[in-house]
Amino acid sequence: MKFVLAPDSFKESMTALQVANSMERGLRRIFPDCEIVKVPMADGGEGTVQSLVDATGGKIIKVEVMGPLQTRVQAEFGLLGDGQTAVIEMASASGITHTSLKNRNPLFTTTYGTGELITHALELGVQKIIIGLGGSATNDGGQGMACALGVKFTDSNGDAVGLGGGHLHKIAAIDMSGIDPRVAKTEFIVACDVTNPLVGPNGASSVFGPQKGATPEIVETLDRNLSLYAEQIKNYLGISVATVPGAGAAGGLGAGLLAFTPAQLQKGIDIVIHFTELANKIIGADAVFTGEGGIDYQTKFGKTPYGVAQITKNVSPHTPVIALAGAIGDGVESLYDENFTAIFGILRQACSLEQALKEGERNIAFTTENIARLFALGIKNT
């Protein structure tokens, strides 16, 4: 028997690798000699660095950078097993977890630290950088990131423009002459699962600004500033970013990456599937196991289990796909039309969230063992 284990992390409970290890323990209780292929997964958001590092035998590199509030913070990025690819979650440097409810203000938060992470990766001689967008505390259009890479933004007096979305309206000139020359020689792949443009009613400020501390008045200011910023990018770089789908991701960091690096925006799950070589690993499998903390009708909009189910359908359409979840939500039955064979909740009894998180690995192993018993029964009766 061959089983491919390709789960996402269970948020605040287990990494994707821990989930896969727990699945393996359950399976080996029934099939001790089975072939197990573990492929820790993610969808481009939180956990992507760890999953790709685990899946490729890479390593985590910890560095100190500027946080979103312009103070120094500890951040990290991954170097994949090939030694040529770095993977960055912008939230590690510029995420909302570096702020509190009291000090969130997207007029002043910056992506400068994300640019520093890129520079640290370039120092390692990488040829490719994967950047996951999401969880940001920022609304600066990637201006801070660009500054860290050597781009100069000056006002009408020739002075440097400050960091943060509240200063973007002051930009009178953009000077690219000082940008790190390694940027142009590096492939940038950006994991972006939202289609919001940079500006307008569906843009970065209007949709995501309030959760970052923006009042209605601040949202209006930020959107106006980003519009002026986009105009200057068009004037000096000849690149239109205002209405590009995905440009509004991570407070407009999507736009900044499109403007100042040779970036391509892709779906996060597609990136992870490619770099883990999941398709090849599924071939010949008797079953594929996946899962995440919560599964519901939204899973089919780019979440990890959906991506695993679809790639399985493409390369091995008769292989069953089994999903495990800590919680099963509304509309989950629609997933059975999306190549899911069965979906199991892992909780054995009603309990507190704290207890559910604590017992996650044990519950994963127990549930997987019970599923394996059904496989064994089917084999016995054939």
Residue pairs with C-beta under 8 A, 6 or more apart in sequence:
1 31
1 34
1 35
1 286
1 375
2 34
2 35
2 37
2 284
2 285
2 286
3 23
3 27
3 31
3 34
3 35
3 36
3 37
3 285
3 286
3 287
3 288
3 289
4 37
4 39
4 278
4 281
4 282
4 285
4 287
4 288
4 289
5 19
5 20
5 23
5 24
5 36
5 37
5 38
5 39
5 288
5 289
6 20
6 39
6 40
6 41
6 276
6 278
6 288
6 289
6 290
6 304
6 308
7 16
7 19
7 20
7 23
7 40
7 41
7 289
7 290
7 291
7 292
7 304
7 305
7 324
8 16
8 19
8 41
8 42
8 43
8 47
8 51
8 290
8 291
8 292
8 293
8 303
8 304
8 305
9 15
9 16
9 18
9 19
9 42
9 46
9 47
9 50
9 51
9 292
9 293
10 19
10 291
10 292
10 293
10 326
10 357
10 360
11 46
11 293
12 293
12 357
13 293
13 326
13 356
13 357
13 358
13 360
14 22
14 360
14 361
14 364
15 40
15 47
15 50
15 51
15 54
16 40
16 41
16 42
16 47
16 50
16 51
16 54
17 38
17 40
17 50
17 51
17 54
18 361
19 40
19 291
19 324
19 360
19 361
19 364
20 38
20 39
20 40
21 38
21 361
22 360
22 361
22 362
22 364
22 365
22 368
23 289
23 324
23 364
23 365
23 368
24 36
24 38
25 365
25 368
25 369
26 364
26 365
26 366
26 367
26 368
26 369
26 370
26 371
26 372
27 34
27 36
27 368
27 369
27 372
28 34
28 36
29 365
29 369
29 372
30 369
30 372
30 373
30 375
30 376
31 372
31 375
31 376
37 281
37 285
39 55
39 276
39 278
39 281
40 50
40 51
40 54
40 55
40 276
41 51
41 55
41 269
41 272
41 273
41 276
41 278
41 290
41 304
41 307
41 308
42 48
42 50
42 51
42 52
42 268
42 269
42 272
42 304
43 191
43 193
43 268
43 269
43 272
43 302
43 303
43 304
43 307
44 132
44 133
44 134
44 191
44 192
44 193
44 267
44 268
44 269
44 271
44 272
45 89
45 132
45 134
45 135
45 191
45 193
45 268
46 89
46 91
46 134
46 135
48 87
48 89
48 130
48 132
48 191
48 268
48 272
49 60
49 76
49 77
49 78
49 87
49 88
49 89
49 92
49 132
50 60
50 78
51 272
51 276
52 58
52 78
52 80
52 87
52 130
52 272
52 275
52 276
53 59
53 60
53 78
53 79
53 80
53 87
55 275
55 276
56 80
56 81
56 82
56 275
56 276
57 81
58 78
58 79
58 80
58 81
59 78
59 79
60 76
60 77
60 78
61 76
61 77
61 78
61 79
61 120
61 124
62 74
62 75
62 76
63 74
63 75
63 76
63 77
63 116
63 117
63 120
64 72
64 73
64 74
64 75
65 72
65 73
65 75
65 93
65 112
65 113
65 114
65 116
65 117
65 120
66 72
66 73
66 93
66 110
66 112
66 113
66 116
66 144
66 148
67 73
67 75
67 93
67 94
67 98
67 113
68 93
68 94
68 95
68 96
68 98
68 99
68 109
68 110
68 111
68 113
68 136
68 137
68 138
69 98
69 99
69 103
69 108
69 109
69 137
70 108
70 110
70 112
70 163
73 93
73 98
73 113
75 92
75 93
75 113
75 117
76 92
77 86
77 87
77 88
77 89
77 92
77 117
77 120
77 121
78 86
78 87
78 88
79 85
79 86
79 121
79 124
79 126
80 86
80 87
80 275
84 125
84 126
84 127
84 128
85 126
85 127
85 128
85 129
85 130
85 275
86 121
86 124
86 126
86 128
86 129
86 130
87 129
87 130
87 131
87 132
88 114
88 117
88 118
88 121
88 129
88 130
88 131
88 132
89 95
89 131
89 132
89 134
89 135
90 111
90 114
90 117
90 131
90 132
90 133
90 134
90 135
90 136
90 250
90 253
91 97
91 132
91 134
91 135
91 136
92 117
93 111
93 113
93 114
93 116
93 117
94 109
94 110
94 111
94 112
94 113
94 114
94 136
94 137
94 138
94 144
94 250
94 253
95 135
95 136
95 137
96 104
96 135
96 136
96 137
96 211
96 212
97 135
98 137
99 109
99 137
99 213
101 213
104 137
104 212
104 213
105 213
105 214
105 218
106 137
106 138
106 139
106 140
106 164
106 165
106 166
106 205
106 209
106 212
106 213
106 214
106 218
106 222
106 251
107 139
107 164
107 165
107 166
107 214
107 218
107 221
107 222
108 163
108 164
108 165
108 166
109 137
109 138
109 139
109 140
109 164
109 165
109 212
109 251
110 138
110 140
110 143
110 144
110 163
110 164
111 136
111 138
111 140
111 142
111 143
111 144
111 145
111 250
111 251
111 253
111 256
112 144
112 145
112 147
112 148
112 163
113 144
113 148
114 131
114 144
114 145
114 148
114 253
115 144
115 145
115 146
115 147
115 148
115 149
116 148
118 129
118 131
118 145
118 148
118 149
118 183
119 148
119 149
119 180
121 129
122 129
122 180
122 182
122 183
122 186
126 186
127 185
127 186
127 187
128 186
128 187
128 188
128 189
129 186
129 187
129 188
129 189
130 189
130 190
130 191
130 271
130 275
131 188
131 189
131 190
131 191
131 257
131 263
132 191
132 268
133 190
133 191
133 192
133 194
133 249
133 250
133 253
133 254
134 193
134 249
134 250
135 250
136 208
136 212
136 250
136 251
136 253
137 212
137 251
138 144
138 165
138 212
138 250
138 251
138 252
138 253
139 165
139 204
139 205
139 208
139 209
139 212
139 214
139 222
139 226
139 251
139 252
140 163
140 164
140 165
140 168
140 251
140 252
140 253
140 256
141 165
141 168
141 198
141 204
141 226
141 229
141 230
141 251
141 252
141 253
141 255
141 256
142 252
142 253
142 254
142 255
142 256
142 257
142 259
142 260
143 153
143 161
143 163
143 167
143 168
143 171
143 229
143 256
144 163
144 164
145 253
145 256
145 257
145 260
146 153
146 179
146 256
146 259
146 260
147 153
147 163
149 179
149 180
149 183
149 260
149 261
150 178
150 179
150 180
151 174
151 175
151 176
151 178
151 179
151 260
152 160
152 174
152 175
152 177
152 178
153 160
153 161
153 171
153 173
153 174
153 175
154 160
154 161
154 171
154 172
154 173
154 175
155 161
155 170
155 171
155 172
156 170
156 172
158 173
161 167
161 168
161 170
161 171
162 170
165 205
165 222
165 225
165 226
165 251
165 252
166 221
166 222
166 225
167 225
168 225
168 226
168 228
168 229
169 224
169 225
169 228
169 229
171 228
171 229
171 232
172 232
173 232
173 236
174 232
174 233
174 236
174 237
176 236
176 237
176 260
179 260
183 260
183 261
183 262
184 262
186 261
186 262
187 262
188 257
188 261
188 262
188 263
188 264
189 263
189 264
189 266
189 271
190 246
190 254
190 257
190 263
190 264
190 265
190 266
191 266
191 267
191 268
191 271
191 272
192 246
192 249
192 254
192 265
192 266
192 267
192 268
193 249
193 267
193 268
193 269
193 302
194 246
194 248
194 249
195 245
195 246
196 202
196 203
196 204
196 207
196 208
196 245
196 246
196 247
196 248
196 249
197 203
197 242
197 243
197 244
197 245
197 247
197 248
198 204
198 226
198 230
198 241
198 242
198 243
198 244
198 247
198 248
198 252
198 254
198 255
199 205
199 223
199 226
199 227
199 230
199 242
199 243
199 248
200 206
200 223
200 243
202 248
203 223
203 226
203 248
204 222
204 223
204 226
204 247
204 248
204 249
204 250
204 251
204 252
204 255
205 214
205 219
205 220
205 222
205 223
205 226
206 219
206 223
207 248
208 248
208 251
209 218
209 219
209 222
209 223
209 251
210 219
212 251
214 222
226 242
226 252
226 255
227 242
229 252
230 240
230 241
230 242
230 255
231 242
233 239
233 241
233 255
233 259
234 240
234 241
234 242
237 259
237 260
239 258
239 259
241 247
241 255
241 258
241 259
242 255
244 254
244 255
244 258
245 265
246 254
246 265
247 254
247 255
247 258
248 254
248 255
254 265
257 263
258 265
267 302
268 302
269 302
269 303
269 304
269 306
269 307
270 307
272 278
272 304
272 307
273 279
273 307
273 308
273 311
278 308
278 311
279 311
279 314
279 315
282 288
282 311
282 312
282 315
282 316
282 319
283 315
283 316
284 316
285 316
285 319
286 319
286 375
287 319
287 320
287 321
287 322
287 375
288 308
288 312
288 319
288 320
288 321
288 322
289 322
289 323
289 324
289 368
290 304
290 305
290 308
290 309
290 321
290 322
290 323
290 324
291 305
291 323
291 324
291 325
291 364
292 299
292 303
292 304
292 305
292 325
293 325
293 326
293 327
294 325
294 326
294 327
294 328
294 329
295 303
295 305
295 323
295 325
295 327
295 328
295 329
295 332
295 335
295 343
296 328
296 329
296 330
296 331
296 332
297 329
297 330
297 331
297 332
297 334
297 335
298 329
299 305
299 306
299 332
299 335
300 306
300 334
300 335
300 338
305 323
305 335
305 340
306 335
306 338
308 321
309 321
309 323
309 335
309 338
309 339
309 340
310 338
310 339
312 319
312 321
312 339
313 339
317 339
320 341
320 342
321 339
321 340
321 341
322 341
322 342
322 343
322 344
322 371
323 335
323 340
323 342
323 343
323 344
324 343
324 344
324 345
324 346
324 364
324 367
324 368
325 343
325 344
325 345
325 346
326 345
326 346
326 347
326 356
326 360
327 345
327 347
328 343
328 345
332 343
335 343
336 343
342 371
344 367
344 371
345 367
346 360
346 363
346 364
346 366
346 367
347 356
347 363
348 363
348 366
351 359
356 363
